[in-house]
Amino acid sequence: MKLGAVGRYTLLTIAGILSLAPLLWMMLSSLKPGGDIIARPFSFDFSQLTLHNFRAMLDTIPIGTGFRNTAIVVVIKGALTMIFCPMAGFAFAKYAFPGKRVLFATVLTTLMLPTLVLLIPLLLEMSQLGWVSTFQALILPGAIDAFGVFWMRQVIMAIPDELLDAARVDGAGELRIFASIVLPVIRPGLAALGVLTFINIYNDFVWPVVAVNDEQHQTLQVMLSALAQNIRSGQLGADWTSVWGQLLAASTVAAIPVLVVFIVLQRHLIKGVMAGSLKG
């Protein structure tokens, strides 16, 4: 093996260790007694590992409700993104229509707007519709994501026009072309969009914390952010050792779905990123 390759693999190994170290520390620390987390943060006595933090966390917050609400939002909002973003990307990539450039520039412009700029207008709109603290407020805003449209356009542009024209000559309609030719070709890009969409929706915090005021509709991330405050004002008082133990336990549980999705679909994610960078 050449020296350059050894150096690259060494750097990648170090980067991997540095990336995984905080995650591993969080998971192991969630099994430690609360006092040991504060007193000896980097020491692990495997004989004293306990599930007390997880039991206390389950007694403090309805994390099952948070998972349920997050799953509902991820499935429905993700489905809307995966259906409509490829369609819009197909239109921008393969059709010529009046105002196409202006419309696409407008879509790209929305990517440059900070999320905080949109919060007040969106919240006022949800209030007028009577959707505050409902699943509609969590799902519909941002369901057709500008980044998703842009990503799908970049991927679909790599499909030769001759392939689509041949299908039209054979009598295929536009929906048939989209479903039978475009979608199978862009599967790597779709898989990458699916992973990115899942992570984006699953980790979203700013909009859910603004749009939802009741615990019944709170997502997992909102519950995690409120955990420390709920504990301090509840039965544990100012016991920060218990606070940290439960926070680490809840964070460990919340990280599992993301890790599973990434491990299972990482190959498709890499292929999709490469597919989206072929032509712009």
Wavefront OBJ file of the C-alpha trace (Angstrom):
o trace
v 0.000 0.000 0.000
v 1.394 3.398 -0.947
v 2.378 5.882 1.747
v -0.244 8.385 0.545
v -3.014 5.808 0.896
v -1.821 4.912 4.410
v -1.921 8.591 5.343
v -5.435 9.013 4.001
v -6.735 5.947 5.830
v -5.026 7.121 9.015
v -6.676 10.532 8.779
v -10.055 8.949 8.048
v -9.661 6.619 11.037
v -8.810 9.519 13.335
v -11.738 11.539 11.992
v -14.065 8.569 12.522
v -12.903 8.109 16.111
v -13.322 11.812 16.867
v -16.814 11.758 15.364
v -17.954 8.649 17.240
v -16.339 9.474 20.596
v -19.047 11.934 21.808
v -21.810 9.533 20.767
v -20.158 6.610 22.528
v -19.566 8.734 25.634
v -23.228 9.775 25.698
v -24.451 6.187 25.459
v -22.099 4.869 28.114
v -22.700 7.816 30.448
v -26.457 7.278 30.233
v -25.854 3.947 32.000
v -23.807 5.474 34.830
v -25.149 6.636 38.206
v -25.956 10.343 38.127
v -23.238 11.274 40.604
v -20.525 9.547 38.563
v -21.473 11.500 35.421
v -20.558 14.762 37.152
v -17.719 13.546 39.394
v -15.965 11.207 36.927
v -17.200 12.037 33.416
v -14.511 10.034 31.591
v -14.295 7.060 33.919
v -16.447 3.977 33.308
v -16.924 1.224 35.870
v -18.878 -1.429 33.985
v -19.814 -3.145 37.235
v -21.886 -0.103 38.242
v -23.819 0.369 35.007
v -27.527 0.846 35.649
v -30.799 1.554 33.828
v -31.977 3.934 36.554
v -31.599 6.993 34.293
v -33.834 5.421 31.655
v -36.513 4.471 34.183
v -36.454 7.946 35.715
v -36.626 9.538 32.278
v -39.682 7.445 31.360
v -41.364 8.575 34.578
v -40.591 12.234 33.868
v -41.618 12.766 30.245
v -44.019 10.892 27.937
v -41.296 10.019 25.468
v -43.555 7.459 23.826
v -45.938 10.282 22.876
v -42.987 12.233 21.495
v -41.927 9.283 19.343
v -45.499 8.792 18.122
v -45.944 12.440 17.166
v -42.546 12.564 15.491
v -43.319 9.377 13.556
v -46.611 10.827 12.311
v -44.912 14.013 11.143
v -41.972 12.175 9.575
v -44.161 9.730 7.644
v -46.743 12.198 6.295
v -44.461 15.179 5.741
v -41.741 12.948 4.321
v -44.233 11.332 1.934
v -45.346 14.749 0.673
v -41.727 15.737 0.110
v -40.880 12.499 -1.708
v -43.948 12.781 -3.973
v -44.014 16.438 -4.955
v -40.314 17.407 -4.964
v -39.418 14.896 -7.739
v -42.397 16.103 -9.767
v -41.370 19.731 -9.423
v -37.739 18.848 -10.148
v -38.836 16.982 -13.274
v -40.761 20.023 -14.494
v -37.842 22.392 -13.908
v -35.318 19.990 -15.466
v -37.136 18.785 -18.589
v -39.891 21.244 -19.518
v -39.798 24.698 -21.065
v -42.578 27.041 -19.922
v -43.006 30.803 -19.491
v -41.424 32.153 -16.325
v -39.434 28.990 -15.667
v -36.187 30.774 -14.825
v -37.904 33.369 -12.638
v -39.893 30.715 -10.779
v -36.836 28.548 -10.184
v -34.844 31.575 -9.020
v -37.655 32.316 -6.572
v -37.468 28.761 -5.250
v -33.706 29.092 -4.758
v -34.154 32.455 -3.052
v -36.237 30.834 -0.330
v -33.202 28.727 0.563
v -31.360 31.892 1.528
v -34.040 33.087 3.963
v -33.241 32.342 7.619
v -35.816 30.168 9.343
v -36.418 32.840 11.975
v -37.619 35.269 9.286
v -40.472 32.911 8.383
v -41.613 32.033 11.905
v -43.912 34.992 12.571
v -45.677 34.947 9.158
v -46.158 31.176 9.377
v -47.437 31.352 12.942
v -49.921 34.094 12.011
v -51.099 31.997 9.081
v -51.545 28.933 11.279
v -53.473 31.059 13.789
v -55.822 32.369 11.111
v -56.477 28.820 9.925
v -56.997 27.562 13.467
v -54.124 25.108 13.128
v -51.976 26.095 16.102
v -51.106 23.000 18.175
v -52.290 20.608 15.462
v -50.565 18.098 13.214
v -51.450 20.251 10.204
v -49.180 22.984 11.542
v -46.345 20.505 12.032
v -46.718 18.808 8.650
v -47.759 21.236 5.929
v -45.288 24.157 6.305
v -42.130 23.143 4.474
v -43.532 19.832 3.220
v -42.539 20.748 -0.344
v -38.989 21.731 0.430
v -37.038 24.121 -1.820
v -33.869 22.102 -1.320
v -35.714 18.936 -2.331
v -36.919 20.583 -5.536
v -33.414 21.828 -6.321
v -31.866 18.441 -5.530
v -34.304 16.543 -7.738
v -33.782 19.011 -10.582
v -30.025 18.456 -10.441
v -30.449 14.669 -10.461
v -33.058 14.583 -13.241
v -31.037 16.897 -15.485
v -28.532 14.061 -15.892
v -31.168 11.924 -17.676
v -30.687 12.176 -21.478
v -33.525 13.970 -23.263
v -33.314 11.335 -26.004
v -34.477 8.665 -23.561
v -37.610 10.641 -22.728
v -38.252 11.528 -26.369
v -38.069 7.833 -27.316
v -40.726 7.063 -24.726
v -42.946 9.814 -26.135
v -42.540 8.392 -29.642
v -43.713 5.039 -28.280
v -46.867 6.724 -27.046
v -46.054 7.073 -23.349
v -47.713 9.958 -21.519
v -45.862 12.335 -19.228
v -46.966 10.608 -16.028
v -45.991 7.234 -17.484
v -42.580 8.628 -18.433
v -42.137 10.042 -14.936
v -43.203 6.851 -13.173
v -41.613 4.245 -15.484
v -38.429 5.971 -16.626
v -37.497 8.934 -14.451
v -38.157 7.449 -11.012
v -36.220 4.186 -11.589
v -33.243 6.127 -12.958
v -33.074 8.575 -10.058
v -33.464 6.000 -7.273
v -30.054 6.816 -5.725
v -30.962 10.501 -5.638
v -34.373 9.681 -4.173
v -32.755 7.547 -1.479
v -30.411 10.389 -0.563
v -33.319 12.831 -0.469
v -35.231 10.404 1.748
v -32.372 10.157 4.254
v -31.818 13.923 4.330
v -35.558 14.570 4.629
v -35.887 12.097 7.503
v -32.992 13.663 9.408
v -34.246 17.198 8.756
v -37.804 16.484 9.924
v -36.735 14.272 12.829
v -34.319 16.895 14.188
v -36.556 19.919 13.565
v -36.981 21.915 16.752
v -37.560 25.617 16.043
v -40.879 25.334 14.198
v -42.457 22.619 16.421
v -41.647 24.544 19.587
v -43.374 27.627 18.147
v -46.343 25.919 16.491
v -47.319 23.566 19.332
v -48.322 24.651 22.819
v -49.695 21.426 24.267
v -47.900 18.244 25.269
v -50.292 16.098 23.242
v -48.732 17.255 19.953
v -45.138 17.859 21.048
v -42.451 16.173 18.984
v -39.522 14.310 20.453
v -37.055 17.179 20.069
v -39.332 19.597 21.915
v -39.708 17.122 24.761
v -35.944 16.689 24.985
v -35.384 20.445 25.128
v -37.978 20.818 27.888
v -36.691 17.873 29.912
v -34.241 19.826 32.093
v -36.794 22.530 32.855
v -39.499 19.987 33.654
v -37.168 18.115 35.981
v -36.013 21.251 37.822
v -39.575 22.367 38.415
v -40.793 18.877 39.334
v -40.001 16.187 41.779
v -36.219 16.341 41.417
v -35.731 19.967 42.367
v -32.203 21.090 41.575
v -30.606 17.644 41.541
v -28.381 18.156 38.513
v -26.901 14.665 38.714
v -30.337 13.215 37.968
v -30.934 15.905 35.364
v -27.847 14.947 33.377
v -28.521 11.242 33.699
v -32.035 11.560 32.321
v -30.958 13.967 29.579
v -28.297 11.542 28.398
v -30.744 8.627 28.560
v -33.342 10.520 26.529
v -30.728 11.663 24.013
v -29.502 8.091 23.615
v -33.016 6.828 22.898
v -33.612 9.692 20.440
v -30.371 9.013 18.573
v -31.156 5.361 17.834
v -33.571 5.907 14.880
v -31.153 8.295 13.155
v -28.271 5.867 13.584
v -30.319 2.960 12.220
v -31.469 4.932 9.168
v -27.968 6.163 8.423
v -26.326 2.752 8.808
v -28.928 1.032 6.627
v -29.026 3.690 3.897
v -25.512 5.154 3.952
v -24.558 3.459 0.675
v -27.609 4.937 -1.054
v -26.883 8.331 0.479
v -23.369 8.377 -0.969
v -24.619 7.252 -4.390
v -27.311 9.898 -4.313
v -24.889 12.658 -3.436
v -22.654 11.607 -6.317
v -25.647 11.458 -8.685
v -26.750 14.944 -7.700
v -23.312 16.367 -8.405
v -22.912 15.009 -11.923
v -24.678 17.810 -13.700
v -25.740 21.296 -12.600
l 1 2 3 4 5 6 7 8 9 10 11 12 13 14 15 16 17 18 19 20 21 22 23 24 25 26 27 28 29 30 31 32 33 34 35 36 37 38 39 40 41 42 43 44 45 46 47 48 49 50 51 52 53 54 55 56 57 58 59 60 61 62 63 64 65 66 67 68 69 70 71 72 73 74 75 76 77 78 79 80 81 82 83 84 85 86 87 88 89 90 91 92 93 94 95 96 97 98 99 100 101 102 103 104 105 106 107 108 109 110 111 112 113 114 115 116 117 118 119 120 121 122 123 124 125 126 127 128 129 130 131 132 133 134 135 136 137 138 139 140 141 142 143 144 145 146 147 148 149 150 151 152 153 154 155 156 157 158 159 160 161 162 163 164 165 166 167 168 169 170 171 172 173 174 175 176 177 178 179 180 181 182 183 184 185 186 187 188 189 190 191 192 193 194 195 196 197 198 199 200 201 202 203 204 205 206 207 208 209 210 211 212 213 214 215 216 217 218 219 220 221 222 223 224 225 226 227 228 229 230 231 232 233 234 235 236 237 238 239 240 241 242 243 244 245 246 247 248 249 250 251 252 253 254 255 256 257 258 259 260 261 262 263 264 265 266 267 268 269 270 271 272 273 274 275 276 277 278 279 280
